[in-house]
Every structure is written in C-alpha cells, then in structure tokens.
Amino acid sequence: MTSNGVLVAALFGTVSSATHGAAGKTALLVLAFGGLALAVRASLSHVLIVGPARLQVKSLLRTRSWGYSELESVDQVVEGQGAYNRSFAVLHPRNGANYRFTSVSEAPNSSAIIQSLVANVNQHIANNRTA
C-alpha cells in the first residue's frame, strides 16, 4: 500500500471510529458545516461590487468597502507580455493606501470588463464630488 493509501485508510478509520459516539457525530457535523461555509465563501470571493453609494471588495477572508467620497480614482493596470496579459483594477483611496483588485480567473474579455468597471466607478466618484 502506498503512503497515500495509508493516509486515506487512516483518515477513513478516524472518521468511522468518530461516528460511533454522539460527540464524534457532532464534531463531524460541525466540520461538515464549516467546510460548506468555507466553500460558499470561496465561491463568492474575489468579487468587486459597485453599489449606488459604496464600492465593496470581497476576498476569501475579508470584505472591504469604500464610499465614493473616500476614493480618489480607479485605474486599470495591464501586466504581462503577449497572450499572458492580465488586467487589474487599482483603487486609489484618499488615504493613500492603494488596493489592487485581482481576479482568480481570467476571462478572454476581462480587459474590456475591467475597463468598463473602471469607467463606471470613476463616474460614480465624479458624481459624488459634484453632489
């Protein structure tokens, strides 16, 4: 048996022996719900939400938000060479601590999507300055 097979057998033995008692079943239930919660959060992470009053960035472990009055501007940055170009949105808050929003997956038209997003957010910032 390979070392991976031994590890799987050991994990299976631990799980099956833990299910005999009520405390073991409760622990496995809590572990399953924790894993489900992490999977849901991971599927919703790396999202930039442009709202009417705020801009939110959700990552796996944290959610950040800025009012448009707190932002100076948003820029699009392209890095890489040839077919490996990646586009990023860089937020420039008024406090000077820039935030780089990166995407987990790179869609073929992501540059156009980020360009549209940057224009939309900068329009919100400009509208907030005149209001």
KANOR-V725243 format. One line per field, one symbol per residue. psi: psi as a letter, one per 40 degrees, with the letter a starting at -180 (. if undefined). burial: I if it has 9 or more other ideal C-beta (glycine too) atoms within 8 Angstrom, else O. Layout:
psi: ???
burial: ???
This chain:
psi: hiddddddddddddddddediddddddddddddddddddddddeifhhhhideihihhadeihiihideehdihihhhiaibefhhiihhhgideegihhhiidihidfdddddddddddddddddddde.
burial: OOOOOIOOIOOOOOIOOIIOOOOIIOIIOOOOOOOOOOOOIOOOIOOIOOOOOIIIIIIOOOOOOIIIOOIOOIOIIIOOOOOOIIIIIIIIIOOOOOIIIOIOOOOOOIIOIIIOIIOIIIOIIOIIOOO
